[in-house]
Amino acid sequence: MEYTPDNWVIIEIKSEAKPFYKVLAGWSGGYLDGDSWRMNSGIVSVEEDDEYYYFKGFSGSVYKCRKAMETLKLNNGGIANKIEESGSGKVVKYKDIKDKNLKQNNNQTTPIKLKK
């Protein structure tokens, strides 16, 4: 499945072995439906063209993310704040991790624990 969010950020998830990365995507709702967000299963690989990054996840899904829309908005900012407050992870800029080996261990099972 391919997803094309309105905006997105990368979340660095803490783990005992090494940090790993997920896409936190947001969609802005309209009059009849509200905003929504979705987090991918973990970044396995990344491709890019002039306008988009294509983040492939463990589940096989691809997040087609417009380069210019790497930002927090109301649709994904609340969950990003909860992740940071819980100490499970933090928002990072893709350019800052672009050269890291993002391929992750398929056995990665570190849960994100959110404070209520």
C-alpha positions in Angstrom: 0.0 0.0 0.0 1.2 3.5 -0.8 0.4 6.5 1.4 0.9 10.2 0.5 0.5 12.4 3.6 0.0 16.1 3.6 2.9 16.5 6.1 5.3 14.2 7.8 8.3 13.9 10.2 10.8 11.2 11.2 10.6 9.8 14.7 13.8 8.3 16.2 12.7 5.5 18.5 15.0 4.6 21.4 16.0 1.0 21.8 18.5 -1.0 23.8 20.5 -2.0 20.7 20.4 1.2 18.6 17.8 3.8 17.6 15.5 3.1 14.7 13.3 5.4 12.7 9.6 5.7 11.7 7.6 8.0 9.5 4.9 9.9 11.4 2.5 11.1 8.7 -0.4 13.5 8.9 -3.5 14.2 6.8 -5.6 17.4 7.2 -9.3 16.7 7.4 -12.1 18.7 5.8 -15.5 19.8 6.9 -16.9 16.3 7.3 -13.8 14.4 8.5 -11.2 15.3 11.0 -7.4 15.3 10.8 -5.6 12.0 11.0 -2.2 10.6 11.5 -0.4 7.3 10.9 3.0 5.9 11.8 4.8 3.4 9.6 6.2 0.0 10.7 9.8 1.3 10.6 12.0 2.5 7.8 13.7 -0.3 5.8 14.9 1.8 2.8 14.5 5.2 1.2 14.5 6.3 -2.4 14.0 9.8 -3.7 13.3 11.9 -6.7 13.3 15.7 -7.1 10.0 16.2 -5.2 9.5 13.1 -3.0 11.1 10.7 -0.5 9.8 7.1 -0.7 10.1 5.5 2.7 9.6 1.7 2.5 8.5 0.1 5.8 8.7 -3.5 7.2 5.1 -4.1 6.3 5.9 -3.4 2.6 4.0 -0.1 2.6 5.6 3.0 1.0 5.1 6.5 2.3 5.5 9.0 -0.6 6.4 12.1 1.3 6.8 15.5 -0.4 10.2 16.9 0.6 8.8 20.4 1.2 6.3 19.1 3.7 8.5 17.7 6.5 6.8 19.5 9.3 4.6 19.1 12.4 1.0 20.3 12.1 -2.0 19.8 14.3 -2.7 16.5 12.6 0.5 14.8 13.8 1.9 17.3 16.4 -0.1 15.9 19.3 1.2 12.4 19.0 4.7 13.6 18.4 4.6 15.5 21.6 3.2 12.4 23.5 6.1 10.3 22.1 8.7 12.9 23.2 7.1 13.3 26.7 7.1 9.6 27.2 10.8 9.4 26.6 10.3 6.7 23.9 11.5 8.8 21.0 12.0 12.2 19.4 11.4 14.1 16.2 14.5 14.4 14.0 15.1 16.0 10.6 15.6 13.6 7.8 18.6 15.5 6.5 20.3 14.8 9.9 19.9 11.0 9.6 20.0 10.7 5.8 23.4 9.2 5.6 22.8 6.7 8.4 22.1 3.1 7.6 18.3 3.1 8.2 17.9 -0.6 7.6 16.6 -2.1 10.8 16.6 -5.4 12.5 13.2 -7.2 11.7 13.2 -8.4 15.3 12.9 -4.8 16.6 10.0 -4.8 19.1 10.6 -1.8 21.3 7.1 -0.4 22.1 6.3 3.2 22.3 4.9 3.9 25.7 2.7 7.1 25.9 1.8 9.0 29.0 -1.9 9.4 29.4 
